[in-house]
Amino acid sequence: MCYGYMVRCSDEARVELTEEEFKTASKAVKALRKQPDSATAKGVLELYNRICTRSPSAKKLTAKRCRAIKKALDDGYDLQKLFESVAASDFLCGQNSRNWRAGLDWILEPDNLIKIYEGQYSSRADPRQLGNSSLNVKGIMDDIMAKYR
């Protein structure tokens, strides 16, 4: 009687594993699936450094960064456009009261990705984002008030 697990490695080869070996192998496979291939992650890191020249450079590709890159790509973000938005944002590039600059780890946080994507850090007023700019709201209010003068 066999209490192990049969794992097919190829059409011809099969390996019998104990329950503990099977659990260890399953964890390893799950970990590999969470990571993007290293070429993709390295390409994203290089893309960030090439586009976001006013942001802190990212030198090392860590496991946390790989997972964040994979999640952003899986969620459908165009990271090149996202990095271009960061590079165009004066606020994210240090023109703020604390001289703080957004780094790669901050940018890849899911909540921050959404804010950048929606244009909340845009340096220019965009009429398509009426609720996001006090300049646009002021202009609308001025138009309304002019009708009643």
C-alpha positions in Angstrom: 0.0 0.0 0.0 1.4 3.4 -1.0 0.8 6.4 1.2 3.0 8.8 -0.8 2.2 11.2 -3.6 2.9 10.4 -7.2 4.2 13.4 -9.1 4.6 13.4 -12.9 7.8 15.2 -13.9 7.3 14.4 -17.6 5.4 11.9 -19.8 7.9 9.2 -18.9 9.1 10.0 -15.4 7.1 9.9 -12.2 8.4 10.4 -8.7 6.9 9.2 -5.4 7.0 11.8 -2.6 6.2 11.5 1.0 3.5 13.9 2.3 6.2 16.2 3.8 8.2 16.3 0.6 5.0 17.0 -1.4 4.1 19.9 0.9 7.6 21.4 0.6 7.5 21.1 -3.2 4.0 22.6 -3.3 5.2 25.6 -1.3 8.2 26.1 -3.6 5.9 26.0 -6.7 3.5 28.5 -5.2 6.5 30.8 -4.3 7.7 30.6 -7.9 4.3 31.5 -9.3 4.2 34.7 -7.2 7.4 36.0 -8.8 7.5 37.5 -12.3 10.3 36.1 -14.3 13.6 37.9 -13.4 14.0 39.4 -16.9 10.6 41.2 -16.6 11.3 42.5 -13.1 14.8 43.7 -14.0 13.3 45.4 -17.1 10.8 47.2 -14.9 13.6 48.3 -12.5 15.7 49.6 -15.4 12.6 51.4 -16.8 11.9 53.1 -13.5 15.5 54.3 -13.2 15.6 55.5 -16.8 12.3 57.5 -16.6 12.1 58.6 -12.9 15.5 60.5 -12.9 14.3 62.9 -10.2 13.3 60.1 -7.9 15.6 58.0 -5.7 17.2 55.3 -7.8 16.4 51.7 -7.2 19.5 49.5 -7.2 18.5 46.1 -5.9 15.7 43.8 -7.1 14.4 42.4 -3.9 11.7 39.6 -3.5 9.3 42.3 -2.1 9.8 44.4 -5.2 9.4 41.4 -7.5 6.1 40.6 -5.9 4.9 44.2 -6.1 5.9 44.4 -9.8 4.1 41.1 -10.5 0.9 42.4 -8.7 1.0 45.7 -10.6 1.4 43.9 -13.9 -1.3 41.4 -13.0 -3.6 44.2 -12.1 -3.2 45.6 -15.6 -1.1 48.7 -14.9 1.1 50.1 -17.7 4.2 50.8 -15.6 5.9 52.9 -18.3 3.0 55.3 -18.3 2.8 55.2 -14.5 6.5 56.0 -14.2 6.1 58.8 -16.8 3.3 60.3 -14.6 5.6 60.1 -11.6 8.4 61.8 -13.5 6.0 64.6 -14.6 4.7 65.2 -11.1 6.6 68.0 -9.3 5.2 66.9 -5.9 6.4 63.3 -6.3 9.8 64.5 -7.4 10.5 66.6 -4.3 8.8 69.9 -4.9 6.9 69.8 -1.7 7.3 71.3 1.8 9.5 68.3 3.0 11.5 67.8 -0.2 10.2 64.2 0.0 10.5 62.2 -3.2 8.5 59.0 -4.2 10.7 55.9 -4.5 10.0 52.7 -6.3 8.6 50.9 -3.2 6.2 53.8 -2.5 5.0 53.9 -6.1 4.4 50.2 -6.2 2.1 50.2 -3.1 -1.4 49.4 -4.4 -3.1 52.5 -2.9 -0.4 54.7 -4.3 -0.6 53.1 -7.8 -4.3 54.0 -7.9 -3.7 57.6 -6.9 -1.0 58.1 -9.5 -3.0 56.4 -12.2 -6.0 58.6 -11.4 -3.9 61.7 -11.7 -4.0 62.8 -8.1 -0.4 63.9 -8.1 -0.5 65.5 -11.6 1.3 68.9 -11.8 -1.0 70.3 -14.4 -4.8 70.9 -14.1 -6.6 68.4 -16.3 -10.2 69.4 -17.1 -11.1 65.7 -17.3 -10.4 65.4 -13.6 -12.9 68.0 -12.3 -13.0 66.7 -8.7 -9.2 66.4 -8.3 -8.1 70.0 -8.8 -9.0 73.0 -6.7 -8.2 75.2 -9.7 -11.0 73.6 -11.7 -13.5 73.8 -8.8 -12.6 77.5 -8.4 -13.2 78.1 -12.1 -16.5 76.4 -12.0 -17.5 78.4 -9.0 -16.5 81.7 -10.7 -18.6 80.8 -13.7 -21.6 80.1 -11.5 -21.2 83.2 -9.4 -20.8 85.4 -12.6 -24.4 84.3 -13.7 -25.8 85.8 -10.5 -24.0 89.1 -10.5 
